[in-house]
């Protein structure tokens, strides 16, 4: 069986990320090695995951006492009520800390169930099986867990590392292009903030990612994981350097909240919009060149992605986001904390680009410049 293994080596916890096609059969052996005292397993599976994967998991885990729990994962169910419901089920089934919770789904499922795992009896074994490209390249790496609040996205949570991540690319066969775009947004972000060579590779190979070419998918997933791990290893609790991973997300989270986490815009589409807006802001603040901005826009055009930011091409649409920008979790004062871009592969340092609401309103009139 062919698979790639990346090791995350944190200051307190280390774990492996396995990447490959049809590698779920590795699960029972890994559980016995990593969680030798586990008797009971709760598998929380997103309802959107095709049923044949559930059947495979039942087969592979037949030697354990397994409880399957379905989860209708969306931004509106990503809340404390859902967390409490899962905690009550674990308590009802008499799970203990040496048992195991497995998350099977996209980023929302991993975020919620990782948070459940971190709070159940102050920590139970947790394995993450991300089933979307977005989760495989982003949310499944780094240990950030959490839920939304009425005041903003991901404002309640914890840092809790899994024992193992299995990124089986066979899950991607069933997801639509819009879901692939979500994952691609984070892949592109990783290249923009850290690796110019990877950005150039994406210019040549993005269409192969969208067509689900296994060789290119595996490479893009691995590169994205390595870039995210680079930042996480240096700043596990997101106090400084790790904030660079939020490039594009200050506007993106505001867009999602303003749209009430509806299906009108996905997380990846919001990130693609946010990266364009924050790249333009970088140029207006004289951090990056107009060529850098054009290079980013060109890769959107080559892959028919310009539609994601066109609705944020008016002063009114941008200024409508400002009330939501003020609640971003990177902010530690009255100003809005942005990660800005210096060039492809390099950003400014965190906490160096705070913009007041007054000045952001002024910049909003320039962000719609057609010359961009």
MILUM-869013 format. One record per residue (C-alpha): x, y, z; residue number from 1; residue in three letters. Coordinates in steps of 0.02 Angstrom, whole numbers, plus 50000, padded with zeros to 5 digits. Layout:
MILUM-869013
+-------+-------+-------+-----+------+
|     x |     y |     z | pos | code |
+-------+-------+-------+-----+------+
|     X |     Y |     Z | NUM |  Ala |
...
+-------+-------+-------+-----+------+
//
This chain:
MILUM-869013
+-------+-------+-------+-----+------+
|     x |     y |     z | pos | code |
+-------+-------+-------+-----+------+
| 50000 | 50000 | 50000 |   1 |  Unk |
| 50072 | 50168 | 49947 |   2 |  Unk |
| 50056 | 50314 | 50066 |   3 |  Unk |
| 50158 | 50462 | 50125 |   4 |  Unk |
| 50190 | 50502 | 50306 |   5 |  Unk |
| 50224 | 50673 | 50380 |   6 |  Unk |
| 50266 | 50691 | 50564 |   7 |  Unk |
| 50205 | 50837 | 50666 |   8 |  Unk |
| 50326 | 50863 | 50810 |   9 |  Unk |
| 50251 | 50982 | 50937 |  10 |  Unk |
| 50328 | 51034 | 51101 |  11 |  Unk |
| 50208 | 50920 | 51197 |  12 |  Unk |
| 50124 | 50806 | 51069 |  13 |  Unk |
| 50183 | 50723 | 50910 |  14 |  Unk |
| 50079 | 50631 | 50781 |  15 |  Unk |
| 50083 | 50570 | 50602 |  16 |  Unk |
| 49985 | 50626 | 50452 |  17 |  Unk |
| 49959 | 50485 | 50326 |  18 |  Unk |
| 49918 | 50534 | 50146 |  19 |  Unk |
| 49866 | 50410 | 50013 |  20 |  Unk |
| 49727 | 50327 | 49914 |  21 |  Unk |
| 49623 | 50190 | 49997 |  22 |  Unk |
| 49722 | 50186 | 50159 |  23 |  Unk |
| 49581 | 50167 | 50287 |  24 |  Unk |
| 49634 | 49985 | 50313 |  25 |  Unk |
| 49783 | 50054 | 50412 |  26 |  Unk |
| 49666 | 50113 | 50549 |  27 |  Unk |
| 49650 | 49958 | 50664 |  28 |  Unk |
| 49839 | 49930 | 50667 |  29 |  Unk |
| 49870 | 50113 | 50707 |  30 |  Unk |
| 49741 | 50112 | 50847 |  31 |  Unk |
| 49822 | 49962 | 50930 |  32 |  Unk |
| 49991 | 50046 | 50921 |  33 |  Unk |
| 49940 | 50221 | 50975 |  34 |  Unk |
| 49794 | 50184 | 51093 |  35 |  Unk |
| 49831 | 50009 | 51162 |  36 |  Unk |
| 49705 | 50024 | 51305 |  37 |  Unk |
| 49559 | 50075 | 51194 |  38 |  Unk |
| 49405 | 49964 | 51204 |  39 |  Unk |
| 49266 | 50082 | 51152 |  40 |  Unk |
| 49268 | 50192 | 50997 |  41 |  Unk |
| 49145 | 50329 | 50951 |  42 |  Unk |
| 49147 | 50364 | 50765 |  43 |  Unk |
| 49066 | 50531 | 50728 |  44 |  Unk |
| 49030 | 50537 | 50542 |  45 |  Unk |
| 48965 | 50680 | 50437 |  46 |  Unk |
| 48800 | 50632 | 50355 |  47 |  Unk |
| 48869 | 50689 | 50187 |  48 |  Unk |
| 49003 | 50553 | 50187 |  49 |  Unk |
| 48949 | 50412 | 50069 |  50 |  Unk |
| 48880 | 50260 | 50159 |  51 |  Unk |
| 49007 | 50137 | 50089 |  52 |  Unk |
| 49144 | 50222 | 50194 |  53 |  Unk |
| 49040 | 50189 | 50350 |  54 |  Unk |
| 49027 | 50006 | 50300 |  55 |  Unk |
| 49215 | 49998 | 50276 |  56 |  Unk |
| 49246 | 50075 | 50447 |  57 |  Unk |
| 49128 | 49949 | 50528 |  58 |  Unk |
| 49228 | 49810 | 50447 |  59 |  Unk |
| 49399 | 49878 | 50497 |  60 |  Unk |
| 49344 | 49914 | 50677 |  61 |  Unk |
| 49247 | 49752 | 50706 |  62 |  Unk |
| 49361 | 49700 | 50850 |  63 |  Unk |
| 49314 | 49855 | 50951 |  64 |  Unk |
| 49154 | 49907 | 51039 |  65 |  Unk |
| 49102 | 50042 | 50913 |  66 |  Unk |
| 48965 | 50173 | 50925 |  67 |  Unk |
| 48925 | 50268 | 50765 |  68 |  Unk |
| 48857 | 50444 | 50787 |  69 |  Unk |
| 48793 | 50544 | 50639 |  70 |  Unk |
| 48826 | 50730 | 50627 |  71 |  Unk |
| 48741 | 50855 | 50511 |  72 |  Unk |
| 48893 | 50965 | 50494 |  73 |  Unk |
| 48871 | 51147 | 50447 |  74 |  Unk |
| 48918 | 51316 | 50519 |  75 |  Unk |
| 48749 | 51329 | 50607 |  76 |  Unk |
| 48772 | 51165 | 50701 |  77 |  Unk |
| 48951 | 51211 | 50746 |  78 |  Unk |
| 48903 | 51270 | 50920 |  79 |  Unk |
| 48906 | 51228 | 51105 |  80 |  Unk |
| 48735 | 51143 | 51098 |  81 |  Unk |
| 48807 | 51014 | 50977 |  82 |  Unk |
| 48962 | 50991 | 51087 |  83 |  Unk |
| 48854 | 50961 | 51239 |  84 |  Unk |
| 48746 | 50833 | 51147 |  85 |  Unk |
| 48899 | 50731 | 51098 |  86 |  Unk |
| 48973 | 50742 | 51274 |  87 |  Unk |
| 48809 | 50676 | 51346 |  88 |  Unk |
| 48813 | 50529 | 51224 |  89 |  Unk |
| 48991 | 50484 | 51273 |  90 |  Unk |
| 48945 | 50491 | 51457 |  91 |  Unk |
| 48788 | 50386 | 51426 |  92 |  Unk |
| 48894 | 50252 | 51339 |  93 |  Unk |
| 49019 | 50256 | 51484 |  94 |  Unk |
| 49174 | 50306 | 51386 |  95 |  Unk |
| 49334 | 50336 | 51481 |  96 |  Unk |
| 49494 | 50432 | 51441 |  97 |  Unk |
| 49584 | 50280 | 51371 |  98 |  Unk |
| 49447 | 50255 | 51240 |  99 |  Unk |
| 49442 | 50342 | 51072 | 100 |  Unk |
| 49341 | 50466 | 50969 | 101 |  Unk |
| 49362 | 50464 | 50780 | 102 |  Unk |
| 49303 | 50611 | 50674 | 103 |  Unk |
| 49255 | 50568 | 50495 | 104 |  Unk |
| 49207 | 50721 | 50394 | 105 |  Unk |
| 49261 | 50893 | 50339 | 106 |  Unk |
| 49336 | 51034 | 50438 | 107 |  Unk |
| 49179 | 51073 | 50537 | 108 |  Unk |
| 49167 | 50893 | 50597 | 109 |  Unk |
| 49351 | 50891 | 50645 | 110 |  Unk |
| 49339 | 51058 | 50736 | 111 |  Unk |
| 49186 | 51010 | 50835 | 112 |  Unk |
| 49237 | 50832 | 50878 | 113 |  Unk |
| 49415 | 50885 | 50919 | 114 |  Unk |
| 49340 | 51009 | 51043 | 115 |  Unk |
| 49229 | 50873 | 51113 | 116 |  Unk |
| 49382 | 50761 | 51134 | 117 |  Unk |
| 49479 | 50900 | 51222 | 118 |  Unk |
| 49341 | 50930 | 51349 | 119 |  Unk |
| 49280 | 50753 | 51383 | 120 |  Unk |
| 49355 | 50708 | 51552 | 121 |  Unk |
| 49490 | 50837 | 51512 | 122 |  Unk |
| 49550 | 50741 | 51360 | 123 |  Unk |
| 49513 | 50578 | 51270 | 124 |  Unk |
| 49608 | 50497 | 51125 | 125 |  Unk |
| 49562 | 50576 | 50959 | 126 |  Unk |
| 49594 | 50523 | 50778 | 127 |  Unk |
| 49546 | 50636 | 50634 | 128 |  Unk |
| 49496 | 50567 | 50463 | 129 |  Unk |
| 49468 | 50721 | 50354 | 130 |  Unk |
| 49358 | 50686 | 50204 | 131 |  Unk |
| 49368 | 50850 | 50107 | 132 |  Unk |
| 49516 | 50931 | 50022 | 133 |  Unk |
| 49495 | 51084 | 50134 | 134 |  Unk |
| 49510 | 50980 | 50292 | 135 |  Unk |
| 49654 | 50876 | 50224 | 136 |  Unk |
| 49761 | 51028 | 50184 | 137 |  Unk |
| 49712 | 51142 | 50327 | 138 |  Unk |
| 49598 | 51112 | 50475 | 139 |  Unk |
| 49657 | 50934 | 50513 | 140 |  Unk |
| 49833 | 50998 | 50546 | 141 |  Unk |
| 49885 | 51099 | 50696 | 142 |  Unk |
| 49766 | 51054 | 50835 | 143 |  Unk |
| 49647 | 51202 | 50828 | 144 |  Unk |
| 49473 | 51148 | 50881 | 145 |  Unk |
| 49318 | 51248 | 50918 | 146 |  Unk |
| 49144 | 51312 | 50882 | 147 |  Unk |
| 49058 | 51471 | 50829 | 148 |  Unk |
| 48966 | 51598 | 50934 | 149 |  Unk |
| 48836 | 51730 | 50893 | 150 |  Unk |
| 48980 | 51853 | 50908 | 151 |  Unk |
| 49094 | 51772 | 50780 | 152 |  Unk |
| 49174 | 51619 | 50702 | 153 |  Unk |
| 49284 | 51500 | 50803 | 154 |  Unk |
| 49283 | 51611 | 50958 | 155 |  Unk |
| 49260 | 51463 | 51077 | 156 |  Unk |
| 49388 | 51324 | 51069 | 157 |  Unk |
| 49550 | 51243 | 51123 | 158 |  Unk |
| 49715 | 51177 | 51057 | 159 |  Unk |
| 49710 | 50988 | 51058 | 160 |  Unk |
| 49817 | 50874 | 50951 | 161 |  Unk |
| 49751 | 50710 | 50878 | 162 |  Unk |
| 49842 | 50546 | 50897 | 163 |  Unk |
| 49837 | 50522 | 50708 | 164 |  Unk |
| 49771 | 50602 | 50547 | 165 |  Unk |
| 49726 | 50492 | 50399 | 166 |  Unk |
| 49700 | 50588 | 50237 | 167 |  Unk |
| 49628 | 50458 | 50119 | 168 |  Unk |
| 49610 | 50539 | 49948 | 169 |  Unk |
| 49477 | 50413 | 49896 | 170 |  Unk |
| 49354 | 50521 | 49995 | 171 |  Unk |
| 49383 | 50660 | 49868 | 172 |  Unk |
| 49308 | 50558 | 49725 | 173 |  Unk |
| 49133 | 50600 | 49784 | 174 |  Unk |
| 49149 | 50785 | 49822 | 175 |  Unk |
| 49090 | 50918 | 49698 | 176 |  Unk |
| 49199 | 51052 | 49618 | 177 |  Unk |
| 49138 | 51185 | 49739 | 178 |  Unk |
| 49212 | 51081 | 49881 | 179 |  Unk |
| 49373 | 51062 | 49784 | 180 |  Unk |
| 49380 | 51252 | 49766 | 181 |  Unk |
| 49368 | 51265 | 49956 | 182 |  Unk |
| 49523 | 51158 | 49978 | 183 |  Unk |
| 49613 | 51242 | 49835 | 184 |  Unk |
| 49591 | 51410 | 49922 | 185 |  Unk |
| 49697 | 51352 | 50069 | 186 |  Unk |
| 49825 | 51267 | 49955 | 187 |  Unk |
| 49844 | 51431 | 49861 | 188 |  Unk |
| 49856 | 51528 | 50024 | 189 |  Unk |
| 49998 | 51416 | 50085 | 190 |  Unk |
| 50094 | 51447 | 49925 | 191 |  Unk |
| 50065 | 51635 | 49931 | 192 |  Unk |
| 50125 | 51655 | 50111 | 193 |  Unk |
| 50274 | 51536 | 50110 | 194 |  Unk |
| 50332 | 51456 | 49947 | 195 |  Unk |
| 50354 | 51546 | 49781 | 196 |  Unk |
| 50410 | 51385 | 49694 | 197 |  Unk |
| 50249 | 51300 | 49749 | 198 |  Unk |
| 50151 | 51450 | 49684 | 199 |  Unk |
| 50235 | 51430 | 49514 | 200 |  Unk |
| 50195 | 51243 | 49519 | 201 |  Unk |
| 50012 | 51285 | 49554 | 202 |  Unk |
| 50007 | 51400 | 49403 | 203 |  Unk |
| 50052 | 51249 | 49296 | 204 |  Unk |
| 49954 | 51113 | 49387 | 205 |  Unk |
| 49798 | 51186 | 49467 | 206 |  Unk |
| 49684 | 51115 | 49333 | 207 |  Unk |
| 49750 | 50940 | 49374 | 208 |  Unk |
| 49703 | 50967 | 49557 | 209 |  Unk |
| 49525 | 51011 | 49505 | 210 |  Unk |
| 49519 | 50856 | 49393 | 211 |  Unk |
| 49573 | 50752 | 49544 | 212 |  Unk |
| 49734 | 50686 | 49470 | 213 |  Unk |
| 49801 | 50578 | 49613 | 214 |  Unk |
| 49985 | 50617 | 49588 | 215 |  Unk |
| 49956 | 50805 | 49588 | 216 |  Unk |
| 49830 | 50796 | 49731 | 217 |  Unk |
| 49950 | 50700 | 49841 | 218 |  Unk |
| 50089 | 50823 | 49805 | 219 |  Unk |
| 49980 | 50976 | 49840 | 220 |  Unk |
| 49912 | 50901 | 50001 | 221 |  Unk |
| 50086 | 50855 | 50062 | 222 |  Unk |
| 50158 | 51028 | 50020 | 223 |  Unk |
| 50013 | 51115 | 50107 | 224 |  Unk |
| 50033 | 51006 | 50262 | 225 |  Unk |
| 50219 | 51041 | 50270 | 226 |  Unk |
| 50192 | 51230 | 50256 | 227 |  Unk |
| 50059 | 51230 | 50390 | 228 |  Unk |
| 50168 | 51122 | 50503 | 229 |  Unk |
| 50312 | 51246 | 50478 | 230 |  Unk |
| 50209 | 51383 | 50560 | 231 |  Unk |
| 50122 | 51275 | 50689 | 232 |  Unk |
| 50285 | 51198 | 50754 | 233 |  Unk |
| 50352 | 51373 | 50787 | 234 |  Unk |
| 50194 | 51438 | 50870 | 235 |  Unk |
| 50078 | 51299 | 50929 | 236 |  Unk |
| 49959 | 51413 | 51025 | 237 |  Unk |
| 49945 | 51549 | 50891 | 238 |  Unk |
| 50024 | 51690 | 50990 | 239 |  Unk |
| 50127 | 51763 | 50848 | 240 |  Unk |
| 50201 | 51678 | 50692 | 241 |  Unk |
| 50056 | 51557 | 50665 | 242 |  Unk |
| 49942 | 51707 | 50635 | 243 |  Unk |
| 50021 | 51717 | 50461 | 244 |  Unk |
| 49912 | 51569 | 50415 | 245 |  Unk |
| 49764 | 51687 | 50434 | 246 |  Unk |
| 49811 | 51784 | 50277 | 247 |  Unk |
| 49646 | 51818 | 50187 | 248 |  Unk |
| 49545 | 51758 | 50335 | 249 |  Unk |
| 49513 | 51926 | 50419 | 250 |  Unk |
| 49398 | 51977 | 50276 | 251 |  Unk |
| 49344 | 51796 | 50247 | 252 |  Unk |
| 49275 | 51770 | 50421 | 253 |  Unk |
| 49183 | 51936 | 50412 | 254 |  Unk |
| 49106 | 51882 | 50245 | 255 |  Unk |
| 49048 | 51717 | 50320 | 256 |  Unk |
| 48973 | 51798 | 50475 | 257 |  Unk |
| 48885 | 51933 | 50374 | 258 |  Unk |
| 48808 | 51796 | 50266 | 259 |  Unk |
| 48757 | 51702 | 50425 | 260 |  Unk |
| 48859 | 51551 | 50372 | 261 |  Unk |
| 48734 | 51518 | 50232 | 262 |  Unk |
| 48764 | 51413 | 50078 | 263 |  Unk |
| 48776 | 51573 | 49975 | 264 |  Unk |
| 48963 | 51573 | 50004 | 265 |  Unk |
| 49076 | 51433 | 50064 | 266 |  Unk |
| 49227 | 51453 | 50177 | 267 |  Unk |
| 49346 | 51429 | 50031 | 268 |  Unk |
| 49256 | 51556 | 49923 | 269 |  Unk |
| 49263 | 51679 | 50068 | 270 |  Unk |
| 49450 | 51647 | 50086 | 271 |  Unk |
| 49478 | 51675 | 49900 | 272 |  Unk |
| 49384 | 51840 | 49915 | 273 |  Unk |
| 49480 | 51885 | 50072 | 274 |  Unk |
| 49650 | 51851 | 49993 | 275 |  Unk |
| 49611 | 51967 | 49848 | 276 |  Unk |
| 49551 | 52105 | 49965 | 277 |  Unk |
| 49701 | 52087 | 50082 | 278 |  Unk |
| 49821 | 52081 | 49934 | 279 |  Unk |
| 49746 | 52243 | 49871 | 280 |  Unk |
| 49762 | 52316 | 50046 | 281 |  Unk |
| 49944 | 52260 | 50047 | 282 |  Unk |
| 49974 | 52357 | 49887 | 283 |  Unk |
| 49884 | 52511 | 49951 | 284 |  Unk |
| 49991 | 52505 | 50109 | 285 |  Unk |
| 50146 | 52492 | 49998 | 286 |  Unk |
| 50191 | 52320 | 50062 | 287 |  Unk |
| 50189 | 52229 | 49895 | 288 |  Unk |
| 50209 | 52275 | 49712 | 289 |  Unk |
| 50072 | 52287 | 49581 | 290 |  Unk |
| 50155 | 52137 | 49495 | 291 |  Unk |
| 50125 | 52030 | 49650 | 292 |  Unk |
| 49943 | 52079 | 49645 | 293 |  Unk |
| 49932 | 52038 | 49459 | 294 |  Unk |
| 50015 | 51868 | 49484 | 295 |  Unk |
| 49882 | 51821 | 49612 | 296 |  Unk |
| 49739 | 51885 | 49504 | 297 |  Unk |
| 49807 | 51789 | 49354 | 298 |  Unk |
| 49797 | 51622 | 49443 | 299 |  Unk |
| 49614 | 51660 | 49486 | 300 |  Unk |
| 49580 | 51701 | 49303 | 301 |  Unk |
| 49668 | 51544 | 49239 | 302 |  Unk |
| 49555 | 51435 | 49349 | 303 |  Unk |
| 49391 | 51530 | 49327 | 304 |  Unk |
| 49387 | 51590 | 49507 | 305 |  Unk |
| 49360 | 51777 | 49485 | 306 |  Unk |
| 49173 | 51757 | 49524 | 307 |  Unk |
| 49213 | 51731 | 49708 | 308 |  Unk |
| 49265 | 51910 | 49740 | 309 |  Unk |
| 49161 | 52009 | 49614 | 310 |  Unk |
| 49020 | 52038 | 49738 | 311 |  Unk |
| 49146 | 52130 | 49848 | 312 |  Unk |
| 49186 | 52259 | 49715 | 313 |  Unk |
| 49091 | 52407 | 49784 | 314 |  Unk |
| 49124 | 52526 | 49928 | 315 |  Unk |
| 48957 | 52480 | 50007 | 316 |  Unk |
| 48992 | 52292 | 50004 | 317 |  Unk |
| 49163 | 52314 | 50084 | 318 |  Unk |
| 49107 | 52438 | 50216 | 319 |  Unk |
| 48965 | 52321 | 50264 | 320 |  Unk |
| 49099 | 52198 | 50325 | 321 |  Unk |
| 49181 | 52320 | 50448 | 322 |  Unk |
| 49066 | 52284 | 50598 | 323 |  Unk |
| 49111 | 52099 | 50582 | 324 |  Unk |
| 49297 | 52133 | 50557 | 325 |  Unk |
| 49304 | 52213 | 50729 | 326 |  Unk |
| 49267 | 52046 | 50814 | 327 |  Unk |
| 49408 | 51950 | 50730 | 328 |  Unk |
| 49502 | 51845 | 50858 | 329 |  Unk |
| 49672 | 51915 | 50804 | 330 |  Unk |
| 49621 | 52086 | 50868 | 331 |  Unk |
| 49686 | 52135 | 51040 | 332 |  Unk |
| 49633 | 52318 | 51038 | 333 |  Unk |
| 49512 | 52432 | 50946 | 334 |  Unk |
| 49607 | 52415 | 50781 | 335 |  Unk |
| 49587 | 52276 | 50653 | 336 |  Unk |
| 49739 | 52162 | 50641 | 337 |  Unk |
| 49784 | 52112 | 50462 | 338 |  Unk |
| 49915 | 51995 | 50390 | 339 |  Unk |
| 49980 | 52085 | 50237 | 340 |  Unk |
| 50084 | 52023 | 50091 | 341 |  Unk |
| 50261 | 52080 | 50047 | 342 |  Unk |
| 50285 | 51967 | 49895 | 343 |  Unk |
| 50239 | 51792 | 49838 | 344 |  Unk |
| 50306 | 51681 | 49976 | 345 |  Unk |
| 50328 | 51816 | 50108 | 346 |  Unk |
| 50210 | 51911 | 50221 | 347 |  Unk |
| 50233 | 52050 | 50346 | 348 |  Unk |
| 50251 | 51998 | 50528 | 349 |  Unk |
| 50095 | 51976 | 50635 | 350 |  Unk |
| 50034 | 52123 | 50739 | 351 |  Unk |
| 50125 | 52247 | 50626 | 352 |  Unk |
| 49976 | 52302 | 50521 | 353 |  Unk |
| 49835 | 52363 | 50630 | 354 |  Unk |
| 49712 | 52477 | 50544 | 355 |  Unk |
| 49582 | 52585 | 50630 | 356 |  Unk |
| 49400 | 52576 | 50575 | 357 |  Unk |
| 49412 | 52756 | 50516 | 358 |  Unk |
| 49561 | 52720 | 50403 | 359 |  Unk |
| 49487 | 52558 | 50340 | 360 |  Unk |
| 49334 | 52653 | 50282 | 361 |  Unk |
| 49450 | 52767 | 50184 | 362 |  Unk |
| 49543 | 52619 | 50109 | 363 |  Unk |
| 49378 | 52537 | 50059 | 364 |  Unk |
| 49355 | 52671 | 49928 | 365 |  Unk |
| 49521 | 52623 | 49851 | 366 |  Unk |
| 49501 | 52434 | 49863 | 367 |  Unk |
| 49379 | 52434 | 49718 | 368 |  Unk |
| 49502 | 52515 | 49597 | 369 |  Unk |
| 49472 | 52435 | 49427 | 370 |  Unk |
| 49659 | 52444 | 49389 | 371 |  Unk |
| 49682 | 52299 | 49510 | 372 |  Unk |
+-------+-------+-------+-----+------+
//
